[in-house]
Amino acid sequence: MQDLIIATIPLLIALTISCFRYHRLEPRWLRLFTWFLMITFIIQTSGYFYSLAFKKSNHFIFNLYTLIEYTFYPYIFSKTVKEAFTKKLIKIALLAFVLFYIYQIFLQGQFFIYNSLTSNIGEFLTLICCLCYFADLLMDDELIVFFNTPMFWITTGIMFATVGDFLYMSFFNYIMNNNLDQDGHIYSIMETALSIIEYSFFCIGFSCKKTWIKVS
């Protein structure tokens, strides 16, 4: 229970700030983060209490969240980037991920077993989207004050969290097969640290007053 509280506090703070600033978040699609964070909180808590109450694996809950998380981020980045070719590329990659997810989780019968491969591919896609966003910022004709841009902070937070999780999940099967983190303590500590970093950046992003500033 203590681990759950520590892990969700940064999320709840970010969610609270996004709720207070909901109508001031611009562009309007930034407001989708409020709903995404709300869903994230519900899934994290329901996954914990499901296992606690029924003494069963909660893998299917987090398999569903994999689809939610790694379709949400590419969708947001497809809205964020300005380059038409990059937008199209992200949408194609997103569609490919959804098809792969359906094949792995439903057709291969992996629904009740946590599928680290699907998670890894979703994380890799998200990392590519983050890099595309940063490249888009650097190549923009307008001079932008990055620190006043909400998505700059949000993307930085996403990237930190995704890199850390990606590295762990890349070795997930090896770790499990060799009982290197049998009780999940290492993963829990890592996720807590990454959560604090990620949602701290989210808080800064939601608190920004301007989406960009043109420097004359």
Secondary structure, 3 states (H helix, E strand, C coil): CHHHHHHHHHHHHHHHHHHHCHHHCCCHHHHHHHHHHHHHHHHHHHHHHHHHHHCCCCHHHHHHHHHHHHHHHHHHHHHHCCCHHHHHHHHHHHHHHHHHHHHHHHHCCCCCCCCHHHHHHHHHHHHHHHHHHHHHHHHCCCCECHHHCHHHHHHHHHHHHHHHHHHHHHCHHHHHHCCCCCCCHHHHHHHHHHHHHHHHHHHHHHHCCCCCCECC
